[in-house]
Amino acid sequence: MITIKFGKHILPVEIEKIKDQLKKEEKVAVAYSGGVDSTLVSYLCKTSGIDYVTVTVVSEVLSRDELENAVKIAEVLNLNHEVIRVNLLNSRNFIRNDAKRCYYCKKKILEAIKDFAGDRKIVDGTNADDLKEFRPGMRATEEMNVVSPLKKLGKEEIRRISKRLGLPTWNKPPNSCLATRIIKENISYEKLRRIERAEEIVKQLGFRLVRVRAKGNEAIVQVARNRVSDLLKIKEDVSSKLNKLGFQRVFFDPEGYHYEETV
């Protein structure tokens, strides 16, 4: 096999190792969000020739923009893709928004995938960097015996591999569910939709990575750290637009999110 050196890594070797692991499972269901990690896993499932299906779970915490992106990427890569739905707001444990929120959310989503996929093994895009952080949702992946073929690769390595493979997600900004934006108060449908609309407004102004964190009627706008100066130039305009959504006070994170956005 001809190998191509890329940085310090030989990509085909890393790819083949992952494919070999996937082939052992024979039939899999990929927890697919359309992000960098799950797209790479989905693509490798497809190219390894196994029986696979990628599954996007739609819930109240998934923005319309993220759903549309997942569907579009699946179409571009010609993935076997299914969309299912789950209601998270009927769970009091989730609504309470305490330290275990991510666990309750992840568990319910994985159970929905399991119910849909039957005897297929669930595969996800958890990577080595994820394992270094405190993530309550990891407990759910362990309980559901989820396979994580990227767990030995860091995020930047996954981006490099994705770029080499020509995947359109290689430079997609990181994202998390809308529930992560609500600070120390109960989650509701109205709060989630207001945050979603606020983030849409800022994105329409030219920012790819946007977080609008909210507590009551206060909002904190966060963009990639290399775009903070651009945001501050138009903060009056942003404040005015978010005021109309009911955010009485709007703040701007001067440090920005720990990510360099490609302009």
N, C-alpha and C positions, 0 to 999 in steps of 0.2 A: 504494500500500500504506500502510495506517495503521500508524504506529509508536508504540510506547509507551516513553517515557523512563523509565529506571531507573538512578538514580545518574547517572554520567557517560556511560553507555552506552545506545545504542538497541538493545534486544535483538533485535527482528526482523531488523535488518540483520546482526548477528553470526550469528544463526541461519541466515539465508538464505545467507550466504557459506559456511558449513560444509555446508549441504545441497547447494549448487551443486558444491562439491568432491566430495562423496560421489556425486552423480549422474554424475560423470565416470567413476567406477569401475564403475558398472552392477551388478556382482555382488560382494558383499563378505562377509567373515566377521569378526565383531567378537570380539576377545579380551575376553570379558565376565566380570567378577568379581563384579558386583553392587555395586561401589563407586560413588562419586559420578561419576567421570570416564567409566568404561565404560558406565554406565547412561545418561548424557546422550548419548553417541555412539550407543548402541543405539536410543534413543528417536528421535533425529534420522534415523537410517537408516530406521526404520519410517515416520515421518511424511513422509519425502522420496519414498516410493514405489518405492525401488529394491529389487532382489532381494538380500535380506540374510539372514543367520543369525547369531545370537549363540552363542558357544561358550564354555562353562565347562570348564576342564581340571581334573579332580580328580586330586590326587596326595597323597603323604604329608605335604606341607607345608601343605595346605589344611585348616583346621579344619572340623568338622562344622557348626558354627554359621555359618561363612561360606558354606558350600555351601547350607545351608538358606535363608539370606538371599537368595542369588543366585537360587535357584529361585523363591522367593516373590515377589521383585520382578519377575522375568520374567513370572510369572503375573498379577500385578496390572496390569502394563503390556501384557499380551497380546503379548509378544515371541515371535518365532520362535526358540526356544531349544533347544540341544542340549547334552548333557553327555558328555564323553569322558574317558578315563582314561589316565594315563601313570605309569610307574614311574621315579622319580628316584633311588631308592636302589640301582639297578643300575649307577649311574654313579660310578666311583671318583673322578672329578674333582669331582663334586658333594659326595660324602661327605667329601672332604678338608677342605671348608669353609675354603678360602683366599680370597684377595682376588678370585678369579675365579668364586666360587660362583654369584653372581647371573647371570653370563654363561652358565654351563653350564645352569643351571635355565631361564632364559628361552629359550635356544636350543632346548632339548628340548621345551618347551611350544609354542613357535611351530612347530616341525617337526611336532608332533602335530596342531596346527590345520591346517597346510598339507596334511598327508596326508588329513585328514578333509574339508577344504573343496575340494580339487582346484584348479580354475582361479580360484577366488574370491580377490580381493585381501584380505589381512589388514589390518584396521583396529584401532587401539587407542586408549586414552584418555590417552596421554602429554600432559602439559601444559607450559606455559612454565616453571613452577617446577621441574618435574622436570629440565628441561634445564639448570638452573643448578647442579644437584647432581652429585656424582660417583656415577654409577650404571653399573657394569660391564655391566648387562643391556642398556643402550642400544646397545651394539655388536651384540648379537644382532638387535635390531629393524632396524638399518641393514643387516645382512647379509641379512635376510629381506625387505627392501624393504617394511617395514610403513608404512602411511599413518597419520599422527597428526593428525587434523583439529583437535584442540584445542591444538596446540602454540604458538599465539599468545595463548592465554588463560591467566591465572593461576588458581590454585586457588580463591581467593575469588570471582573473577568467575564461574567455573564453578558454584560454589555458588549465587550470586545468580541466574544464569540458570536453574538447576535449580529453585530455589524459585519463580520466576516461572512456570515451566512446570508447576508442581504435582507435580514428581517427588518421591517419598517419600525419596529418598536425599540430598536437598539438605544435610541436617545430619548425615549419617552420619559417625561418627568415622573418621579415617584408619586404615588397617591395612596390615600387611605379612605375608609368609608366616612360618610358624612357624620356619623355618630361621634367620631373622634373630635369633632369641632365643638361639641357642646360641653361647656365647662361646669362640672359639679352641680348639675341639676337634671331633673327628669327629662327623658327624651320624648318628644312628641312629633307627630306628622307635620304640624305647622312649623315647628322650629327647624326641622330638616329641610323643608321646602324653602323657607326663607333664606337659610344658609346657601342652599343650592343656587337660588336666584342671585344672591349677592356675589357668589363666586363666578357665575356666568357674566355678570356685569363687568367685573375686573378682567376676566379673560378677554372679553370683547374689546378691551382697551389695549390689548397686545401682550398680555402676560400668559405664559403657558402653565406655570406652576402657581397656584393660588390656594391659600387656606384662609377662610374667614371663620375665626373662632368666636364663639358667642356665649355670653352669660347674661341672661335677662335681655335688656334692650341695649346692651353694649356689644360692640364688635371690634375684634382685633384683626386687621388685614395683614397677611403675611405673603410675601412673594420670594422668589429665589434671591439669595444674598447678592448676586451680581446685578439684580434689577431693582434693588431698593431705591437707589437714587432716582430712577425713572418713575417709580411709584410716588415718591415724595413730591415730584414736580407737579403732579396732578391730584394731590391729596384732597384739595378742596372739591374738585369735581367728583371724586370717588365718595367723599363724605356726603355730598349732596344727594347722590344717587342712592346710597345706602340709608340715608335718613328717610327717604321716601318709602323704604321697605319697613320702617318702624324702628330702625336702630337709632336711638337718640344720641348716643355718643359713639364715635368711630375713632379708633386708635390705629397706629401703624407701627409694626414691629421694625425697629431700626437695625436689627441684626440680620433679619431675613432668614429664610429656611436654608438649611445646610445642603444646598445644591446649586451648581452652576448651570444656569439656563442658557441654552444655545439660542442666540437672538437671530 
